[in-house]
Amino acid sequence: MLCSMMTMLSVVSLSFNAIAQQHMSGFSQQAAQSQKQVEEKFKRIPSPEEARKLHRYFTAEPHPAGSERNNELARNIAETWKQQGWEDVRIHRYDVLSSYPREVAVEMVAPVRYKASLREDAYDVDPDTKNPNVRSGYLGLSASGEVTSPVVYAHSGNPEDYDLLRKHGIDVRGKIVIVRYSNPYSYRGFKALTAEREGAAALIIYSDPAEDGYKKGKVFPDGPWGPESHIQRGAITYDFMVPGDPLTPGWASIPGAKRIPIVEARSVPKIIALPMSWRDAKPLLENMDGPEAPKDWQGGLPIKYRLTGAVRAHVKVDMDTSVMANYVVEARIRGSEFPDEWIVMGNHRDAWEFGGVDPSSGTASMMEMTRAFGELKKQGTRPRRTLVICSWDGEEVALTGSTEWGEQFADELKKKSVVYINVDSSTSGPDFRPSAVASFAPLIVETSRSLDAPSGKTLYAEWKLSLAREQKAKRSVKDDKLVDTKIGSGSDHTVFLNFLGMPTILLQFDGPYGVYHSAYDNFYWMNNFGDPGYRYHTMMSVVWGVLALRIANAEILPLDFAFYSRNIREFVTEVQKKNALKGRVNLQSTLRRIAEFEAAGLALNRAISRALAKGRLDARTSESVNQKLMQVETNWLNAEGIPGRPWFKHILYAARYTYAHLELPGLTEAVEQKNWKSANEQRRILEDAIAKNSALLVAALDELSKSK
Ligand SMILES: [Zn+2]
């Protein structure tokens, strides 16, 4: 029944689109017509039934990086891509540091004895929760060791929390620190580094019900939020310093590669750490008898949260850190006209357990998208540029597979790549939440206007409404504010954006989701809460594929540098607003450079529109213009990297240690540290890059004016 409904819907959308006749950036009218036909064909292929079947397959068993099941999925993906008609299917192997628990244990030894279960409850309604392969909670890359010591509650485990403990005369050195996951949010690896710097002996991170449990709404299996025993697993790798295999920082872990000793690896934590459910954490917290914690440290449990006192515990973590193999599956559809211009796309395969949302929703969406591309190819429709698709491994550990692959093919990617489009979790609800470097933001908005969402509205209309709802805005959100253009870390785009300077797009549908990285992030959860009809999985296959098709087939790449320049101006203005620069750094010259870049971007946009309005561009001109446009993002790279973190080379984007987005990282961090010498150096690097890019746009403009 659903199937015939779908066909009807696409017929309706076809006629609606024919009436609406939307503008298509980068295409002449003639080319836009044939592109529309290709897109209509493409959109009809992905189906919710197929997405659901795929999702069941990928979530059938726990499949962490390095496990036999995850490797079996890699072989299946490779085989499927071959059958779908993809070319050059390869499985790359990387030998990387593993991090598997041999033993994880926590026992309270005073004032009463209590042994934490570190396990999640099984429920009859969801047979997957009874799967014997589900493991106890642990944190990837925790150090091994054992300690018996007093326990201190340190709120969210951020530096200011330890300042407050110090004010109360509480020293955490040698102690076991227990912290919450997110109040406010910070990446668990940052909590580990902070605890390590404070001299704590061990770190326990637990899920407080105020953050993702019953204080938010109904809990699993009756609702989308985390039940009492759910555990948020995860890695604590210091990949904000350098991601990828910790033993090969900056180069690929191909078999036989040079490896540094583990003690020299910057991204390997030296503290023992583990995650806990609130049920296991409660006895530790409620038996404390020391000073009461401040109001904003009180969580969702019906107890008085205290800073410390009376509670002693024994913590033991024993990790296996031998070398394991990670597998990246890669395939292509070679472009018919520009095989050396690549649209790179990817999704990670490894999951902490079943990976219902993270990442198997993305994997199901990806496989439906690749099926649609294969069908088009079988019907004789090849993209003009090459599509490259990858199934990453070890994302959950250290963004490992994507980083190693990016490092291995760095030179080729810098020359040939047009874009990287990442989908990690595709669907935890209906709210479209893409982010992108600003040059691609207008394309996402434009594309969303031509796609129909499951509600029957356009994706664009649905997106606007849901964002206004989220921001509690009275008026609708403006088009130029729809795409989030501030990009932090935490997924596989990192190597492509920050190390290789590729323009990056990240796509996802969001919703209430309290079971992240737990055993309840599974098929049952998706079918009952996340996306019961799998319509948003299919929507993702469509929006991802159509975006890729637009970039792959455009005559002039649909990049908007006028928009990019305005975004960079906002970044600079924010640095001015948030910091007292006291005349030590003068950003007026930077703003002048940005104005020049904007003027060049605007002139180029106009020239492209004019040229395309006249009809198809001659191939030589469009190719030479595109080659220039492809260089812009790599010009934002500084070979030295940002101060203190040489692997991160992009001067507009990076992430803080907390994973929060960080714009103009070199300049911002220098200003925040009041290091004016470094700030001025970073300002000059930024100005030079902007000038270089303005010149590039002017050269592209020149090419265009010479044609016809
Ligand atoms: Zn993920």
Residues whose N, C-alpha, C, O or C-beta is under 5 A from the ligand:
A	BS01	ZN	D358 P359 D424 S425
